[in-house]
Amino acid sequence: MKVVDLYTALQAQDDIEVDFFERNAEFRFFADTARNWGLNPKSIRQWMRSAVARGKQGNAFAYLGESRAVVDRVESAFGRELPGVLVLLPSFGDFDGFARYDSGHHQVMLGIDFPDSDVDYLKALTAHELSHVYRDHAPRVWEHLGKPLSEVKRSEYLEAGTAAEHLVSEGLATLFSSALFPEIPPSVHHYYEPDEWEWCEAHPNEIDQALTECLRGDEDVWSFYGEGRVGRGSPSRLQYYWAARKLRELLGDSATNIRALVELHEKPAADFSIFNLKV
C-alpha cells in the first residue's frame, strides 16, 4: 500500500495557500476531502500551531519513522500488497483514523497527532484499518452484491453494511491488530483507557445480554458507539469488544494465529452464525 505523508508537507508550510492541494500532484486527491471537511488555510494553521498539536509533534514524527515498517508487517501477514493509499495527516483534533471505501478503492486516513494517541496506539490503529481493507477486497465478502467490487459505489457499499458485517469486520480487525502486535496492551487495541477496559472485563455478561437482545431485535449495533449503552459507566464501542470476544471464543486456541484470522477475513458475514441471530 502506498503511504502518503501529508503531515510533514503541511508542517513545512509557513503560509499554506488556498490551492495547496490542487497545486501539489501528490496531494491533489485530498482536495475534495479538504473541502468537505471545511478545511482552509486558517483552520489548518490554527490546529497545527495549537498547544495540543505542538505537544503531539514528537509522537507524530516518531510514527512517521515506523509507518512503512508497520504497513509491511501487515501486508506480510496478509500475504499480499494492499490496494489503496494510507494518508498520514494532522488529526485537527477530531479523528484518529478510518478507512474510506469507494468503487473498489480505499483511502485510509490516519490522524497522527490525535490528542489521545501515542506510537503504540497508531500502530494498532493502522493494523485495524488495514484489516478492513483486506477484508473488503476478499472476493467472497461482497459477492452477494452480484457485481465487481470496482462497480460498487460508496453509497451501495454503506447500504449493504449489515449489523453482522459490522461485527465481523470490527471484531476481526481488533483481533488482528492484537495478534500482530501482542506487546501492545489489549486496552490499546480496543482504544480504551485502563478504567474503561476494566469495566468491560468486569461486565461481560451484561454486554453479551445487551448485544444479543439487540441482534434479535432492531439490530442497531451502531447504537453501542455511545457511552452508557449498557448501564452506568459503560464505555463507547462495546460492539467492538463483544465481537472480538465472540470471535475469540469461536477460534479458541487459534485466536492469536495470524493464518486463522486471515482465513476468517475471507468469509462473508452470512457464514458467522454467532452474529446472525434474527429469527
C-alpha positions in Angstrom: 0.0 0.0 0.0 1.2 3.4 -0.9 1.9 5.7 2.1 1.5 9.4 1.6 3.0 11.8 4.2 0.7 14.9 4.2 1.6 15.7 7.8 5.2 16.7 7.1 4.2 18.6 3.9 1.8 20.8 5.9 4.3 21.3 8.8 6.8 22.6 6.3 4.4 25.3 5.0 4.9 28.7 6.7 1.9 30.1 4.8 -0.5 27.5 3.4 -2.0 28.7 0.2 -5.7 28.3 -0.7 -5.0 25.9 -3.6 -2.2 24.0 -1.8 -3.8 20.6 -2.5 -4.7 21.3 -6.2 -1.1 22.6 -6.9 0.6 19.6 -5.5 0.1 16.5 -7.6 0.9 14.1 -4.8 -1.9 15.6 -2.6 -4.4 16.5 -5.2 -6.6 13.5 -4.3 -7.2 15.2 -0.9 -8.6 18.4 -2.3 -12.3 17.3 -2.3 -11.9 15.8 1.2 -10.5 19.0 2.5 -13.4 21.0 1.1 -15.9 18.5 2.5 -14.3 18.8 5.9 -14.3 22.6 5.8 -10.5 22.8 5.9 -8.9 26.0 4.8 -5.5 27.7 5.3 -6.7 29.4 8.5 -8.2 26.3 10.1 -5.2 24.2 9.2 -2.7 26.7 10.7 -4.9 27.2 13.7 -4.7 23.5 14.6 -1.1 22.9 13.7 0.0 25.9 15.8 -2.2 24.9 18.8 -0.5 23.8 22.0 -2.2 20.4 21.7 -0.9 19.8 18.2 2.6 21.0 19.1 2.6 18.7 22.0 2.0 15.8 19.7 4.6 16.6 17.1 7.2 14.3 18.6 4.7 11.4 18.7 3.7 12.1 15.1 7.2 12.2 13.7 8.1 9.1 15.7 5.3 7.2 14.0 6.3 8.6 10.6 9.6 6.8 11.1 7.8 3.5 11.7 4.8 3.7 9.4 6.3 1.9 6.4 7.5 -0.9 8.5 4.1 -1.2 10.1 2.4 -1.4 6.7 5.0 -4.0 5.5 4.3 -6.1 8.6 0.5 -6.0 7.9 1.0 -6.9 4.3 3.3 -9.7 5.2 0.7 -11.2 7.5 -2.0 -11.0 4.7 0.5 -12.3 2.1 -0.2 -9.5 -0.4 0.2 -5.8 -1.2 -2.9 -4.0 -0.2 -4.7 -1.7 -2.6 -5.3 2.0 -1.9 -3.4 4.6 0.0 -2.6 5.3 3.6 -2.6 9.0 4.3 -0.7 10.3 7.3 -2.1 13.7 8.2 -3.0 16.1 11.0 -6.0 15.0 13.1 -7.2 18.5 13.5 -8.2 17.3 17.0 -11.1 15.4 15.5 -10.2 11.9 14.3 -7.7 9.2 14.8 -8.3 7.0 11.8 -10.7 5.4 9.4 -10.8 3.5 6.1 -12.9 5.2 3.4 -14.1 2.9 0.5 -15.4 3.9 -2.9 -15.6 2.0 -6.2 -13.1 -0.7 -5.2 -10.6 1.8 -3.8 -9.6 2.6 -0.2 -8.2 5.7 1.4 -7.1 5.1 4.9 -6.8 8.4 6.8 -4.7 8.4 10.0 -4.5 11.5 12.2 -1.1 11.0 13.6 -1.2 13.9 16.1 -4.6 12.8 17.6 -4.6 14.0 21.2 -5.2 10.6 22.8 -2.6 8.7 20.6 0.9 7.5 21.0 3.1 5.4 18.7 1.6 2.1 20.0 -1.9 3.4 19.5 -1.2 4.4 15.9 0.4 1.0 15.2 -2.6 -0.8 16.5 -4.9 1.5 14.6 -3.1 1.1 11.3 -3.3 -2.7 11.6 -7.0 -2.4 12.5 -7.9 -0.2 9.5 -5.8 -2.2 7.0 -7.6 -5.3 8.2 -10.8 -3.6 6.8 -9.1 -3.1 3.5 -8.0 -6.7 3.2 -11.5 -8.0 4.1 -13.3 -5.7 1.7 -11.2 -7.0 -1.2 -11.7 -10.7 -0.3 -13.8 -12.0 -3.2 -16.5 -13.8 -1.2 -17.2 -10.9 1.2 -19.2 -8.8 -1.2 -20.0 -11.3 -3.9 -23.7 -11.3 -2.9 -23.9 -7.8 -4.5 -23.6 -9.5 -7.8 -21.0 -7.2 -9.4 -17.3 -6.5 -9.4 -16.1 -4.5 -6.4 -14.9 -1.8 -8.8 -18.5 -1.1 -9.7 -19.7 -0.9 -6.1 -20.2 2.8 -5.2 -19.7 4.1 -1.7 -23.4 4.6 -1.1 -24.2 1.0 -2.1 -21.3 -0.3 0.0 -22.6 1.5 3.1 -26.2 0.4 2.4 -25.0 -3.2 2.2 -23.2 -3.0 5.5 -25.4 -5.2 7.8 -25.1 -5.5 11.6 -23.4 -8.9 11.1 -20.9 -7.4 8.6 -20.1 -4.6 11.0 -19.5 -7.0 13.9 -17.4 -9.4 11.8 -15.3 -6.6 10.4 -14.7 -4.8 13.6 -14.2 -7.9 15.7 -11.7 -9.3 13.2 -9.8 -6.0 12.9 -9.5 -5.9 16.7 -8.2 -9.4 17.0 -5.9 -9.0 14.0 -4.1 -5.9 15.5 -3.9 -7.7 18.8 -2.3 -10.8 17.2 0.1 -8.7 15.0 1.3 -6.5 18.0 0.9 -8.7 21.1 3.3 -6.5 23.0 0.7 -3.7 23.0 -1.8 -3.9 25.8 -5.3 -5.1 24.9 -6.9 -1.9 26.2 -5.0 0.0 23.4 -6.2 -2.4 20.7 -9.8 -1.6 21.9 -9.0 2.2 22.2 -9.8 2.2 25.9 -8.4 3.9 28.9 -7.4 1.4 31.6 -10.6 2.1 33.6 -12.8 1.6 30.5 -11.1 -1.7 29.8 -11.5 -2.8 33.4 -15.3 -2.0 33.1 -15.6 -4.3 30.1 -13.7 -7.1 31.7 -15.9 -6.8 34.8 -19.2 -6.9 32.9 -19.0 -9.5 30.1 -22.4 -10.9 30.9 -24.2 -7.6 30.7 -22.5 -6.7 27.5 -23.4 -10.1 26.0 -27.0 -9.8 27.0 -27.4 -6.3 25.6 -25.8 -7.2 22.2 -27.7 -10.5 21.9 -31.0 -8.7 22.6 -30.0 -6.1 20.0 -29.3 -8.6 17.3 -32.6 -10.4 18.0 -34.4 -7.0 17.9 -33.7 -3.9 15.8 -30.0 -4.9 15.1 -28.9 -1.3 15.7 -25.4 -2.3 16.9 -24.2 1.1 15.9 -26.0 2.5 19.0 -23.2 0.9 21.1 -20.9 3.6 19.8 -22.5 5.7 22.6 -21.4 5.7 26.2 -23.7 4.3 28.9 -25.5 2.0 26.4 -25.1 -1.0 28.8 -25.5 0.8 32.0 -23.8 3.4 34.1 -20.1 3.7 33.4 -20.1 1.6 30.2 -17.7 3.0 27.6 -18.3 3.5 23.9 -17.7 1.0 21.1 -18.9 -2.0 23.2 -19.8 -3.8 20.0 -16.1 -4.0 19.1 -15.2 -5.5 22.5 -18.1 -8.0 22.2 -17.5 -9.0 18.6 -13.8 -9.6 19.3 -14.7 -11.7 22.4 -17.2 -13.8 20.5 -14.7 -14.4 17.7 -12.0 -15.3 20.2 -14.3 -17.9 21.7 -15.0 -19.2 18.2 -11.4 -19.6 17.4 -10.3 -20.9 20.8 -6.5 -21.6 20.8 -6.3 -20.1 17.3 -7.4 -16.6 18.3 -3.8 -15.4 18.1 -2.9 -17.4 15.0 -2.5 -14.9 12.1 -3.3 -17.6 9.4 -6.6 -18.5 11.1 -7.5 -14.8 11.4 -6.7 -14.2 7.7 -8.9 -17.1 6.7 -11.8 -15.6 8.7 -11.3 -12.3 7.0 -12.2 -14.0 3.7 -15.6 -15.3 4.8 -18.8 -13.4 4.2 -20.9 -12.3 7.2 -23.6 -14.8 6.4 -21.1 -17.6 7.5 -21.0 -16.2 11.0 -24.0 -17.7 12.8 -22.9 -16.0 16.1 -23.8 -12.6 14.7 -26.9 -13.7 12.7 -29.5 -14.1 15.5 -32.6 -12.6 13.8 -35.3 -15.3 13.6 
